Amino acid sequence: MAQGIKRLGMPVASLFGAALIGLISTSWFLNRDALRQAVEAQIRAVTGLDLVVSGAIDVSVFPGSYVSFHNVGLKGGGTTDPALQVEVLTANLRLLPLLLRRFEIADVMMLRPHIHVVRGSTGDSNWTPFVERIARTMKPGAENQVSFSEIRIQDGVLKYEDAASNVKEQLGDIDLSLAWPSISRSFAATGQFDWRGERVDGSISASDFVAMLSGDRSGLKARLVSAPLKLAFDGSVANRTSLMMEGTVTVDSVSLRNALRWMGQQVPGSGGFGRFALKARANVVGASVALTNVNVELDGNVAEGVMTVANNGRQTLQATLAAGNLDFTPYISTVRLLASGARDWNRQLFDLSSLSATDLDMRLSAARVTVGPTRLGRTALGANLRGGALALSVGEAQMYGGIAKGSIGIARSDTVADVKAQFQFTDVDLQTCASELFGITKLSGRGNLGVSLVASGASPFGLASSLDGTATLNGHDGAIAGFNVEQLLKRLERRPLSGGGNLRSGSTPYDHLNVSVRFNDGIATVEDIRVDGPTTRLTLTGTASVPAREYDLKGVASLTSAASGGDKGFELPFVVQGPWDDPLVFPDPESLIRRSPGAAPLLDAVKDRKTRDAVRSVIERFTGGGPKPAAPETADGAKAN
């Protein structure tokens, strides 16, 4: 066996030796001009671009077989500016054809290429002739078919300009490997590039490269991976009259806010827009993307439905989604109506720039919704944003134990927000409703609340200062916490000057509560407040300042006839003053004096002038006060000392 291997090895070694000698001899007698011309012709045949070489040309046969062109420009279609400029373009040659004195390119490497893509208003670009030439060259049955197995790009730069949409983009540090379809019809490209300060790893593959270049249908797989965003597509593509794509798209991002900023989009507020994931069936026609079978997740909120994204001069998003649980707290956490201390409105200016970033038309339904401390049941919401005006509508929401319907509109005027709100709350729990909407914690019961308000301002304080509109409340079977009117009135009826005791304890139950308030420039004027309880009745008039969040009210509390044994009920005027969350309630002192049997005659007496003068004279005698008598005058008119 050893002798057989030895006998077999000798011919093989002789063959390699002869090939080596032939290769060396070929390099000596090779016509380098013919080689250079053949390489240029093959590049022109494959790419459809003419080579414009302004630098040196290096030709090597051994030990490496290649031709290197320095400072190369490639242009085609009669364009004046090169569509592609390369510092060094190296064409590696196939070894076996080279021994037979045929020059065939195995692969091409471009070092530091500068690719310039300019798209006109008609949709054509300076690369259109290049694409058409490749499609004709690689079409089955074409004459003189020439191709490369691979094209590598190292440290490249791509500049893209779109005159129609006024878009300019640049990709830098491009390192790509393009598997050219020399045998099969498929095409693949993998590599990395820099875009807007982020490194992007990408890959793309086409099942029928020639069909894709010709605009016919071809399978397509694409993947882009970067720190802000991951994107994948698996489907088909065609481009006869306009771009058409159909397939499955998946998007994933650790922070949607960072991803949108990376893509040059404005993001409203500073809260939310974190973890994001989307999977859907996509249908792309031109600049419009229709998504069906959508499964989307944002900040832990999961929904499904359909979406449409379009960019026809202005970005537009339309969506109809359904969800189980939705939490809007992250998106309103930075909207602080009250400043620190919770007794003054926030004066920080609104940021309204995001209202003009895009157009939005969304329908959203959920089984449960959370907005800060507010919990809603089954809810149907609508949001429409167009031309900087935002309209939010609540078709129906299970809220505060009842039903809520209404709308709120926000329009932008420079830095000022014009707000309109109309809401109707039916059979709601007044304790949670009044606490969360108005910061009033003293009211309980159930009832109906209607609100119609308009305001304009650059901050929450500005809105509160310009508030106009009306509010009505009809409640029943509840109580007003903070004082017990019945006990207070009965005690004061017996002993008016005994003191009110602790007026800030207990509660006053009511059967019916009617409130009607009108707002004008931030001042709420009470048109009607009436509280009817089992044994008491309250009426109130006055005003409340919305900017200062303070009451200035006067009222009358009375015992009903049933409580007073059929006689006329005891009535007591009182005053309500101070902040909304902790007002002061105290009775009118003159009324208490009048109710006292001993003090009332004295009060009436001092009102009479003669009696008042007599009482004053007696007081002055005891105190030695009062005016002194005038001194008599002397004969010459001078006053006595």
C-alpha positions as CSV (number, residue, x, y, z in Angstrom):
1,M,0.0,0.0,0.0
2,A,2.8,2.3,0.8
3,Q,4.4,1.7,-2.5
4,G,1.0,2.3,-4.2
5,I,0.6,5.6,-2.4
6,K,4.1,6.6,-3.3
7,R,3.5,5.7,-7.0
8,L,0.2,7.8,-6.9
9,G,1.7,10.7,-5.2
10,M,4.4,11.2,-7.8
11,P,2.0,12.0,-10.7
12,V,-0.1,14.3,-8.4
13,A,3.0,16.2,-7.4
14,S,4.1,16.4,-11.0
15,L,0.7,17.8,-12.0
16,F,0.8,20.5,-9.3
17,G,4.3,21.4,-10.2
18,A,3.4,21.7,-13.9
19,A,0.4,23.9,-12.9
20,L,2.6,26.1,-10.8
21,I,5.2,26.4,-13.6
22,G,2.4,27.2,-16.1
23,L,1.0,29.8,-13.7
24,I,4.3,31.5,-13.3
25,S,5.0,31.4,-17.0
26,T,1.5,32.8,-17.6
27,S,2.2,35.7,-15.4
28,W,5.4,36.5,-17.4
29,F,3.7,36.4,-20.8
30,L,0.3,37.8,-19.7
31,N,-1.0,40.7,-21.7
32,R,-2.0,43.0,-18.8
33,D,-3.8,45.5,-21.1
34,A,-6.0,42.8,-22.4
35,L,-6.6,41.6,-18.8
36,R,-7.6,45.1,-17.7
37,Q,-9.9,45.6,-20.7
38,A,-11.5,42.2,-20.1
39,V,-12.2,43.0,-16.4
40,E,-13.7,46.4,-17.3
41,A,-15.9,44.8,-19.9
42,Q,-17.2,42.2,-17.4
43,I,-17.9,44.8,-14.8
44,R,-19.8,46.8,-17.3
45,A,-21.7,43.8,-18.5
46,V,-22.8,42.8,-15.0
47,T,-23.5,46.2,-13.5
48,G,-24.5,48.3,-16.5
49,L,-22.1,51.0,-15.3
50,D,-19.1,52.4,-17.1
51,L,-15.8,52.5,-15.2
52,V,-14.0,55.9,-15.1
53,V,-10.6,55.1,-13.7
54,S,-8.5,58.1,-12.6
55,G,-5.9,56.3,-10.5
56,A,-3.4,53.5,-10.9
57,I,-4.2,50.0,-12.0
58,D,-2.5,47.1,-10.3
59,V,-2.4,43.6,-12.0
60,S,-1.3,40.5,-10.2
61,V,-1.4,36.9,-11.3
62,F,0.8,35.2,-8.7
63,P,0.6,34.5,-5.9
64,G,-2.8,36.3,-6.0
65,S,-4.8,36.7,-9.3
66,Y,-6.5,40.1,-9.2
67,V,-6.8,43.5,-10.9
68,S,-7.1,46.6,-8.6
69,F,-8.4,49.9,-9.9
70,H,-7.7,53.1,-7.8
71,N,-10.1,56.1,-7.7
72,V,-12.8,54.5,-9.7
73,G,-16.1,56.1,-10.7
74,L,-19.0,54.1,-12.1
75,K,-21.8,55.9,-13.9
76,G,-24.5,54.9,-16.4
77,G,-27.6,56.0,-18.2
78,G,-26.0,59.2,-19.4
79,T,-25.6,60.7,-15.9
80,T,-22.9,63.2,-15.4
81,D,-22.2,62.5,-11.7
82,P,-20.9,59.0,-10.8
83,A,-23.5,56.9,-8.9
84,L,-20.7,55.0,-7.3
85,Q,-17.2,56.1,-6.4
86,V,-14.6,53.6,-5.1
87,E,-11.2,54.3,-3.7
88,V,-10.0,50.8,-4.6
89,L,-12.0,48.3,-6.7
90,T,-10.4,44.8,-6.7
91,A,-11.6,42.1,-9.1
92,N,-10.4,38.6,-8.0
93,L,-9.9,36.2,-11.0
94,R,-10.8,32.6,-11.3
95,L,-7.7,30.5,-11.4
96,L,-8.5,27.7,-13.9
97,P,-9.8,29.9,-16.7
98,L,-6.7,32.1,-16.1
99,L,-4.4,29.1,-16.9
100,L,-6.4,28.8,-20.1
101,R,-5.8,32.5,-20.8
102,R,-9.4,33.4,-20.2
103,F,-10.2,36.2,-17.8
104,E,-13.2,35.6,-15.6
105,I,-14.0,37.5,-12.4
106,A,-14.7,35.4,-9.3
107,D,-15.7,38.1,-6.9
108,V,-15.3,41.9,-6.5
109,M,-14.2,43.8,-3.4
110,M,-14.9,47.6,-3.0
111,L,-12.8,49.5,-0.5
112,R,-14.3,52.7,0.8
113,P,-17.1,53.1,-1.8
114,H,-19.3,56.2,-1.9
115,I,-22.7,55.4,-3.1
116,H,-25.0,58.3,-4.1
117,V,-28.7,57.6,-4.7
118,V,-30.9,60.4,-5.9
119,R,-34.6,59.8,-6.4
120,G,-36.6,62.3,-8.4
121,S,-40.2,63.4,-8.1
122,T,-41.3,60.8,-10.6
123,G,-39.9,57.9,-8.6
124,D,-37.0,57.2,-10.8
125,S,-33.4,57.5,-9.5
126,N,-29.9,57.7,-10.9
127,W,-29.7,54.0,-10.3
128,T,-32.7,53.0,-12.4
129,P,-30.5,52.3,-15.6
130,F,-28.2,50.2,-13.4
131,V,-31.1,48.1,-12.1
132,E,-32.6,47.7,-15.6
133,R,-29.3,46.6,-17.0
134,I,-28.8,44.0,-14.4
135,A,-32.3,42.6,-14.9
136,R,-31.7,42.3,-18.7
137,T,-28.3,40.7,-18.2
138,M,-29.3,38.1,-15.7
139,K,-32.7,37.2,-17.4
140,P,-32.7,33.6,-18.5
141,G,-31.7,33.3,-22.2
142,A,-29.8,36.6,-22.3
143,E,-26.7,36.6,-24.4
144,N,-23.2,36.8,-22.9
145,Q,-24.4,36.2,-19.4
146,V,-21.7,37.2,-17.0
147,S,-21.9,37.3,-13.2
148,F,-19.9,37.4,-10.0
149,S,-20.2,35.0,-7.1
150,E,-19.8,37.7,-4.5
151,I,-19.4,41.5,-4.1
152,R,-17.9,42.7,-0.8
153,I,-18.2,46.3,0.4
154,Q,-15.8,47.6,3.1
155,D,-16.0,50.9,5.0
156,G,-18.6,52.3,2.6
157,V,-20.8,55.4,2.7
158,L,-24.3,55.7,1.1
159,K,-26.1,59.0,0.7
160,Y,-29.8,59.0,-0.2
161,E,-31.8,62.0,-1.4
162,D,-35.5,62.0,-2.2
163,A,-36.7,65.2,-3.9
164,A,-40.4,64.3,-3.6
165,S,-40.4,64.0,0.2
166,N,-37.3,66.2,0.9
167,V,-35.6,63.4,2.7
168,K,-31.8,63.1,3.1
169,E,-30.2,60.1,4.8
170,Q,-26.7,58.8,5.2
171,L,-25.4,55.3,6.1
172,G,-21.7,55.1,7.2
173,D,-19.1,52.4,7.8
174,I,-20.9,49.9,5.6
175,D,-19.5,46.4,5.7
176,L,-21.6,44.1,3.4
177,S,-21.2,40.8,1.7
178,L,-23.5,40.3,-1.3
179,A,-24.0,36.8,-2.5
180,W,-24.5,37.4,-6.2
181,P,-26.8,34.9,-8.0
182,S,-24.3,33.5,-10.4
183,I,-25.9,30.0,-10.5
184,S,-29.2,30.1,-8.6
185,R,-31.8,32.8,-8.8
186,S,-31.6,33.8,-5.1
187,F,-29.8,36.8,-3.8
188,A,-28.6,37.5,-0.3
189,A,-26.8,40.3,1.5
190,T,-25.5,40.4,5.1
191,G,-23.5,43.0,7.0
192,Q,-23.5,46.0,9.2
193,F,-23.7,49.8,8.9
194,D,-24.0,53.0,11.0
195,W,-27.2,55.1,10.9
196,R,-27.8,58.1,13.2
197,G,-25.2,57.0,15.7
198,E,-26.3,53.4,16.0
199,R,-24.7,50.3,14.6
200,V,-27.2,48.2,12.6
201,D,-26.8,44.5,11.8
202,G,-28.9,43.5,8.8
203,S,-29.6,40.8,6.2
204,I,-31.8,40.5,3.2
205,S,-32.5,37.6,0.8
206,A,-34.6,37.4,-2.3
207,S,-35.8,34.0,-3.8
208,D,-35.9,35.4,-7.3
209,F,-33.4,38.3,-7.7
210,V,-34.2,38.9,-11.4
211,A,-37.9,39.0,-10.8
212,M,-37.4,41.4,-8.0
213,L,-35.3,43.7,-10.1
214,S,-37.9,43.5,-12.9
215,G,-40.7,44.5,-10.6
216,D,-42.2,41.0,-10.6
217,R,-43.2,39.1,-7.5
218,S,-40.4,37.5,-5.5
219,G,-40.0,36.1,-2.0
220,L,-38.3,38.4,0.4
221,K,-36.8,38.1,3.9
222,A,-35.3,41.0,5.7
223,R,-33.9,41.6,9.2
224,L,-32.5,44.7,10.9
225,V,-31.1,44.6,14.5
226,S,-30.0,47.6,16.4
227,A,-30.0,48.7,20.1
228,P,-33.1,50.9,19.8
229,L,-35.1,48.6,17.4
230,K,-35.4,45.1,15.9
231,L,-37.3,44.6,12.7
232,A,-38.0,41.5,10.6
233,F,-40.1,40.8,7.5
234,D,-40.9,37.5,5.8
235,G,-43.1,37.6,2.7
236,S,-43.1,38.7,-0.9
237,V,-42.4,41.9,-2.8
238,A,-43.3,43.4,-6.2
239,N,-42.7,46.8,-7.8
240,R,-44.5,47.1,-11.1
241,T,-46.2,50.5,-10.8
242,S,-45.6,51.0,-7.1
243,L,-44.0,49.1,-4.2
244,M,-46.1,46.2,-3.0
245,M,-45.2,43.9,-0.1
246,E,-47.1,41.2,1.7
247,G,-46.0,39.1,4.6
248,T,-45.4,38.9,8.3
249,V,-43.7,41.7,10.1
250,T,-42.4,41.7,13.7
251,V,-41.1,44.7,15.6
252,D,-39.4,44.7,19.0
253,S,-38.0,47.5,21.1
254,V,-36.8,47.9,24.7
255,S,-37.9,51.6,24.5
256,L,-40.3,52.8,21.9
257,R,-39.5,56.4,22.9
258,N,-35.8,55.9,22.1
259,A,-36.6,54.1,18.9
260,L,-39.0,56.9,17.7
261,R,-36.4,59.6,18.6
262,W,-33.8,57.6,16.7
263,M,-36.0,57.6,13.6
264,G,-36.6,61.4,14.0
265,Q,-40.1,61.3,15.4
266,Q,-41.4,63.5,18.2
267,V,-42.7,61.7,21.3
268,P,-45.4,63.3,23.5
269,G,-44.6,63.9,27.2
270,S,-41.8,62.2,29.1
271,G,-43.6,59.1,30.5
272,G,-44.4,55.8,29.0
273,F,-43.5,54.5,25.5
274,G,-41.2,51.9,26.9
275,R,-41.2,48.1,26.1
276,F,-42.8,47.6,22.7
277,A,-43.6,44.5,20.6
278,L,-45.7,44.1,17.4
279,K,-46.5,41.1,15.2
280,A,-48.9,41.4,12.3
281,R,-49.7,40.5,8.7
282,A,-48.6,43.5,6.6
283,N,-49.8,44.6,3.2
284,V,-47.7,47.5,1.8
285,V,-48.9,49.5,-1.2
286,G,-46.7,52.5,-1.9
287,A,-46.4,54.6,1.2
288,S,-49.3,52.9,2.9
289,V,-49.0,50.0,5.3
290,A,-52.1,48.0,6.3
291,L,-51.6,45.7,9.3
292,T,-54.1,42.9,10.1
293,N,-54.1,40.2,12.8
294,V,-52.2,42.7,14.9
295,N,-50.9,41.7,18.3
296,V,-49.3,44.7,19.9
297,E,-47.8,45.3,23.4
298,L,-46.8,48.6,24.9
299,D,-45.8,49.2,28.5
300,G,-47.4,46.0,29.5
301,N,-50.7,46.8,27.7
302,V,-51.6,44.1,25.2
303,A,-54.2,44.6,22.4
304,E,-55.2,43.1,19.1
305,G,-56.9,44.4,16.0
306,V,-56.0,46.2,12.8
307,M,-53.9,49.3,12.0
308,T,-53.0,51.4,9.0
309,V,-49.9,53.6,8.7
310,A,-49.5,56.1,5.8
311,N,-47.0,58.7,4.9
312,N,-48.5,60.7,2.0
313,G,-46.9,64.0,2.8
314,R,-48.0,63.7,6.5
315,Q,-47.8,60.7,8.8
316,T,-51.2,59.1,9.6
317,L,-52.0,56.3,12.0
318,Q,-55.4,54.6,12.0
319,A,-56.2,51.7,14.4
320,T,-59.1,49.7,15.9
321,L,-57.9,47.7,18.9
322,A,-59.4,45.6,21.6
323,A,-57.7,44.9,24.9
324,G,-58.3,43.2,28.3
325,N,-56.6,45.5,30.7
326,L,-55.2,49.0,29.8
327,D,-53.1,51.2,32.1
328,F,-52.8,54.8,30.9
329,T,-51.0,55.9,34.1
330,P,-47.5,56.1,32.5
331,Y,-48.7,58.6,29.9
332,I,-50.4,61.0,32.3
333,S,-47.9,60.6,35.2
334,T,-46.0,63.7,34.0
335,V,-49.2,65.8,33.6
336,R,-49.3,67.4,37.0
337,L,-52.3,69.7,37.4
338,L,-51.4,70.6,41.0
339,A,-48.1,71.9,42.2
340,S,-46.3,70.6,45.2
341,G,-48.4,70.9,48.3
342,A,-51.6,70.1,46.4
343,R,-53.1,73.6,47.1
344,D,-51.9,75.5,44.0
345,W,-52.3,74.8,40.3
346,N,-49.1,73.8,38.4
347,R,-47.7,76.8,36.5
348,Q,-45.3,74.8,34.3
349,L,-45.9,75.5,30.7
350,F,-47.4,72.8,28.4
351,D,-45.3,71.1,25.7
352,L,-47.7,71.1,22.8
353,S,-45.2,70.3,20.0
354,S,-46.2,66.7,19.8
355,L,-49.7,67.6,18.7
356,S,-48.5,68.6,15.3
357,A,-46.2,65.6,14.7
358,T,-48.7,63.2,13.2
359,D,-52.4,62.5,12.5
360,L,-54.2,59.9,14.6
361,D,-57.5,58.1,14.3
362,M,-57.9,55.4,16.9
363,R,-60.8,53.3,18.3
364,L,-60.0,51.4,21.5
365,S,-62.1,49.1,23.6
366,A,-61.1,47.5,26.9
367,A,-62.6,45.4,29.6
368,R,-60.7,47.4,32.3
369,V,-58.9,50.7,32.2
370,T,-56.7,52.4,34.8
371,V,-55.9,56.1,34.7
372,G,-53.9,57.0,37.8
373,P,-56.1,56.3,40.8
374,T,-59.2,56.0,38.6
375,R,-60.5,52.5,37.8
376,L,-62.9,52.0,34.8
377,G,-64.8,49.0,33.8
378,R,-65.7,48.2,30.2
379,T,-64.8,51.2,28.2
380,A,-65.0,52.4,24.5
381,L,-62.6,55.2,23.7
382,G,-61.9,57.2,20.5
383,A,-58.9,59.5,19.8
384,N,-58.6,61.8,16.8
385,L,-55.6,64.0,16.2
386,R,-55.5,66.1,13.0
387,G,-53.8,69.4,12.3
388,G,-52.7,69.9,15.9
389,A,-56.2,69.4,17.3
390,L,-56.8,66.4,19.6
391,A,-60.3,65.1,20.3
392,L,-60.9,62.4,22.8
393,S,-64.3,60.8,23.1
394,V,-65.7,58.3,25.6
395,G,-68.6,56.4,24.0
396,E,-69.4,54.6,27.2
397,A,-67.4,53.8,30.3
398,Q,-68.2,52.0,33.5
399,M,-66.8,54.6,35.9
400,Y,-67.2,55.4,39.6
401,G,-69.8,52.7,39.8
402,G,-72.0,54.2,37.1
403,I,-71.8,55.2,33.4
404,A,-69.7,58.1,32.0
405,K,-70.0,59.6,28.5
406,G,-68.4,62.7,27.0
407,S,-65.6,64.3,25.1
408,I,-62.6,66.5,25.5
409,G,-60.9,68.6,22.8
410,I,-57.4,70.2,22.9
411,A,-56.4,72.6,20.1
412,R,-53.0,74.2,19.9
413,S,-52.6,77.9,19.3
414,D,-48.8,78.7,19.5
415,T,-48.0,77.8,23.1
416,V,-51.6,78.1,24.3
417,A,-54.0,75.1,24.7
418,D,-57.7,75.6,24.0
419,V,-59.6,73.0,25.9
420,K,-63.3,72.0,25.7
421,A,-64.8,69.3,27.8
422,Q,-68.3,67.9,28.0
423,F,-69.0,64.9,30.3
424,Q,-72.1,63.3,31.7
425,F,-71.8,60.9,34.7
426,T,-74.9,58.9,35.5
427,D,-75.6,57.2,38.8
428,V,-72.0,57.4,40.0
429,D,-70.5,57.2,43.5
430,L,-70.1,60.8,44.4
431,Q,-67.4,60.2,47.0
432,T,-64.8,58.9,44.5
433,C,-66.1,61.0,41.6
434,A,-65.8,64.4,43.5
435,S,-62.5,63.4,45.1
436,E,-60.8,62.4,41.9
437,L,-62.2,65.1,39.6
438,F,-62.4,68.1,41.9
439,G,-60.4,67.2,45.0
440,I,-63.6,67.4,47.2
441,T,-63.5,64.7,49.9
442,K,-66.5,65.6,52.0
443,L,-69.3,64.4,49.8
444,S,-70.8,60.9,49.6
445,G,-73.8,59.3,48.0
446,R,-74.9,58.6,44.4
447,G,-76.0,60.9,41.7
448,N,-75.7,62.4,38.2
449,L,-73.1,65.0,37.3
450,G,-73.0,67.1,34.1
451,V,-70.0,69.3,33.1
452,S,-69.6,71.6,30.2
453,L,-66.4,73.7,30.4
454,V,-64.0,75.7,28.2
455,A,-60.6,77.1,29.0
456,S,-57.5,78.5,27.4
457,G,-54.0,78.7,28.8
458,A,-50.4,77.8,28.6
459,S,-50.4,76.0,31.9
460,P,-52.8,74.3,34.3
461,F,-53.0,77.6,36.3
462,G,-53.8,79.4,33.1
463,L,-56.6,77.0,32.3
464,A,-58.0,77.4,35.8
465,S,-57.9,81.2,35.6
466,S,-59.9,81.3,32.3
467,L,-62.4,78.6,33.1
468,D,-65.9,79.1,31.7
469,G,-69.0,76.9,31.6
470,T,-71.5,75.2,33.8
471,A,-71.7,72.2,36.2
472,T,-74.8,70.5,37.6
473,L,-75.1,67.8,40.3
474,N,-78.2,65.9,41.4
475,G,-77.4,63.5,44.3
476,H,-79.4,61.3,46.6
477,D,-79.0,59.2,49.7
478,G,-75.6,60.5,50.9
479,A,-74.0,62.7,53.4
480,I,-71.7,65.8,53.8
481,A,-68.8,65.0,56.1
482,G,-67.3,67.5,58.5
483,F,-70.2,68.7,60.6
484,N,-73.5,67.4,62.0
485,V,-76.1,70.1,61.2
486,E,-78.9,68.6,63.2
487,Q,-77.0,68.3,66.5
488,L,-75.6,71.8,66.0
489,L,-78.9,73.4,65.3
490,K,-80.6,71.7,68.2
491,R,-77.9,72.8,70.7
492,L,-77.9,76.3,69.4
493,E,-81.7,76.4,69.5
494,R,-81.6,75.7,73.2
495,R,-78.6,77.8,74.1
496,P,-77.6,80.2,71.3
497,L,-74.6,81.6,73.1
498,S,-73.2,78.3,74.4
499,G,-70.8,78.1,71.5
500,G,-71.0,75.9,68.5
501,G,-68.8,73.2,70.0
502,N,-66.8,71.1,67.5
503,L,-68.2,72.1,64.1
504,R,-65.8,70.0,62.2
505,S,-66.9,66.5,63.2
506,G,-69.7,64.2,62.3
507,S,-71.7,64.3,59.1
508,T,-75.0,65.6,57.7
509,P,-77.1,63.0,55.8
510,Y,-79.3,64.1,52.9
511,D,-82.0,62.7,50.8
512,H,-81.6,65.0,47.9
513,L,-78.8,67.3,46.7
514,N,-79.1,69.8,43.9
515,V,-76.1,71.9,42.8
516,S,-76.0,74.3,39.8
517,V,-72.8,76.3,39.3
518,R,-71.7,78.7,36.5
519,F,-68.0,79.5,35.8
520,N,-66.7,82.8,34.4
521,D,-63.0,83.6,34.2
522,G,-62.2,81.0,36.8
523,I,-64.8,82.2,39.3
524,A,-67.6,79.7,40.1
525,T,-70.9,81.4,41.0
526,V,-73.4,79.3,42.9
527,E,-76.8,79.6,41.1
528,D,-78.4,76.9,43.3
529,I,-77.3,74.6,46.1
530,R,-79.9,72.9,48.1
531,V,-79.5,70.0,50.5
532,D,-82.6,68.3,51.8
533,G,-82.1,65.8,54.6
534,P,-84.4,63.8,56.9
535,T,-84.4,66.5,59.6
536,T,-82.4,69.4,58.1
537,R,-82.2,71.6,55.1
538,L,-79.2,73.6,53.7
539,T,-79.1,76.3,51.1
540,L,-76.0,78.0,49.9
541,T,-75.0,81.1,47.8
542,G,-71.7,82.7,47.0
543,T,-68.6,82.1,44.9
544,A,-65.6,79.8,44.7
545,S,-62.3,80.8,43.2
546,V,-60.9,78.0,40.9
547,P,-57.4,79.5,40.6
548,A,-57.1,80.0,44.4
549,R,-59.1,76.8,45.1
550,E,-61.0,78.6,47.9
551,Y,-64.7,78.9,49.0
552,D,-66.5,82.1,49.9
553,L,-70.1,80.9,50.6
554,K,-73.0,81.9,52.8
555,G,-75.8,79.6,53.7
556,V,-78.8,78.9,55.9
557,A,-79.2,75.7,57.8
558,S,-82.6,74.9,59.2
559,L,-84.4,72.1,61.1
560,T,-87.4,70.9,59.2
561,S,-90.9,71.1,60.7
562,A,-91.0,67.4,61.5
563,A,-87.8,67.8,63.6
564,S,-89.2,70.8,65.5
565,G,-92.5,69.2,66.5
566,G,-94.6,71.0,63.9
567,D,-93.5,74.5,64.8
568,K,-91.5,76.7,62.5
569,G,-88.0,75.2,62.1
570,F,-85.0,76.8,63.7
571,E,-82.8,78.6,61.1
572,L,-79.2,79.5,61.4
573,P,-77.1,81.4,58.8
574,F,-73.5,80.2,58.5
575,V,-70.4,80.9,56.4
576,V,-68.1,78.5,54.5
577,Q,-64.6,79.9,53.8
578,G,-61.2,78.6,53.1
579,P,-59.5,76.0,50.8
580,W,-61.4,73.3,49.0
581,D,-59.8,70.4,50.8
582,D,-60.2,71.9,54.4
583,P,-62.7,74.8,54.5
584,L,-63.9,76.6,57.7
585,V,-67.6,76.4,58.6
586,F,-68.9,78.7,61.3
587,P,-72.3,80.2,62.3
588,D,-73.3,83.9,61.9
589,P,-72.7,85.5,65.3
590,E,-75.4,88.2,65.1
591,S,-78.0,85.5,64.5
592,L,-76.8,83.6,67.7
593,I,-77.1,86.8,69.7
594,R,-80.7,87.4,68.5
595,R,-81.6,83.8,69.5
596,S,-80.4,84.4,73.1
597,P,-83.2,85.5,75.5
598,G,-80.8,87.6,77.6
599,A,-78.7,89.2,74.8
600,A,-81.4,90.0,72.3
601,P,-83.0,92.9,74.3
602,L,-79.6,94.4,74.9
603,L,-78.8,94.1,71.1
604,D,-82.2,95.9,70.3
605,A,-81.6,98.5,73.0
606,V,-78.2,99.6,71.8
607,K,-79.7,100.0,68.4
608,D,-81.9,102.9,69.7
609,R,-80.0,106.2,69.8
610,K,-81.3,107.6,73.1
611,T,-80.7,104.3,74.9
612,R,-77.3,104.0,73.4
613,D,-76.3,107.5,74.6
614,A,-77.6,106.8,78.1
615,V,-75.6,103.6,78.3
616,R,-72.6,105.3,77.0
617,S,-72.9,108.1,79.6
618,V,-73.1,105.6,82.5
619,I,-70.1,103.8,81.1
620,E,-68.1,107.1,80.9
621,R,-68.9,108.0,84.5
622,F,-67.4,104.7,85.7
623,T,-64.4,104.8,83.4
624,G,-63.7,108.6,83.5
625,G,-63.7,108.7,79.8
626,G,-65.6,110.9,77.4
627,P,-64.9,114.4,76.1
628,K,-63.8,117.1,78.5
629,P,-65.8,120.4,79.0
630,A,-64.5,123.5,77.1
631,A,-62.5,126.1,79.2
632,P,-64.2,129.6,79.8
633,E,-62.8,132.5,77.7
634,T,-61.4,135.7,79.3
635,A,-62.4,139.3,78.4
636,D,-59.8,139.6,75.7
637,G,-61.0,136.4,74.0
638,A,-58.2,134.2,75.2
639,K,-58.9,130.8,76.6
640,A,-58.2,130.2,80.3
641,N,-55.3,128.0,81.1
